[in-house]
Amino acid sequence: MHKRYLVTGGAGFIGSHLIDSLLQAGAEVVCIDAFHDYYDPSRKRANVGRHLVHDRYRLVEADIRDAGRMRSLVAEHRPEVIVHLAARAGVRASIQEPYLYQEVNVGGTLNLLEAARCAGVKKFINASSSSVYGENPKIPFAETDALLCPTSPYAASKLSAEALVHVYARQYGFTAASLRFFTVYGPRQRPDMAISKFSSLMLRGKPIEIYGDGTARRDFTYVEDIVRGIRLAADVEFCGHQLFNLGCAEPVKLTELVDELERALAIKAERLYGPTQPGDVPLTYSDISKARRILGYVPQVSLRQGLQRFARSLSDQAQLHSLPPQSLPLAFEPAQMAL
Ligand code: NAD
């Protein structure tokens, strides 16, 4: 039987891929998004454009900080599953605007949980982040590790949101999961993220700036694997609130990432090295054995394959608009780039 989903942040990068997959599988989807201008909202309009043609899709423009609106929307649509992805993302920006991150990522999550409680929603899937591990000295990062090392207000907000989900699942008996995503990439990636940003610069023949000496490592995870993980968390039965790492479990040095990106785009990058940025961590590395055991989650896309797909999507996008790839929009300055 097809489920009814309510997806917050469904106009964004991961949310729009999730909704592609849900609609293709025959589900009904209500998307809530505020089309926030953290990056160009026209990208988000384009993301939802592909969904608006479906009669099983409904778009609601609303802010998750509006508790009353969230309560009435969830009561009206009575979803079986809420997938809560809406958030202010970005580690460095959170250092500039800590209150905003608290209001959206913590206050917004509480509003959705209250709405879910009032409407008797059975399952709540919460988007968390590898950033909750911060400077965790133990590798690979496991869900059972004590988390005392977050390095940014963003990381702290995600940790607080997890705690709220835990309380609600325990108090009110719904099943919930907080999924700790590890650096997600793929077509339509947020323009402040390294792969998106580097490729825009490389296509223009401009130098890229690598923060630190390039030895920082990230567990890059292709968006289709993340979508599979979210859907498994929605479908598989388990008890209470569970934490799951969704990563690729293969951390890659930034310099190696650039090597692979050069191969995928067939362009040599001019590399500049800058200071490490506040809030950055030296390594993210997921232990995915719990997600594998309970959800059956197995990442399927290697970094090389994922970057090739990403590069293809850039050239398809350019062809669609009859443009050379280098004229695709560049929305962020390097100073705002996130890993
Ligand atoms: P995104 O910015 O593309 O998507 C987030 C969406 O939330 C946007 O469409 C935005 O308009 C919406 N939003 C923001 N504030 C809102 C508000 N107040 N009310 C309603 N909607 C609002 O980001 P993404 O990369 O797709 O991330 C999705 C989720 O995954 C976030 O919770 C993020 O913290 C988490 N995450 C992402 C990554 C990654 O690598 N992309 C890694 C770890 C965790």
Residues whose N, C-alpha, C, O or C-beta is under 5 A from the ligand:
A	BS01	NAD	G9 A11 G12 F13 I14 G15 I32 D33 A34 F35 H36 K44 A62 D63 I64 R65 L85 A86 A87 R88 A89 V104 A127 S128 S129 S130 F181 F182 T183 V184 R190
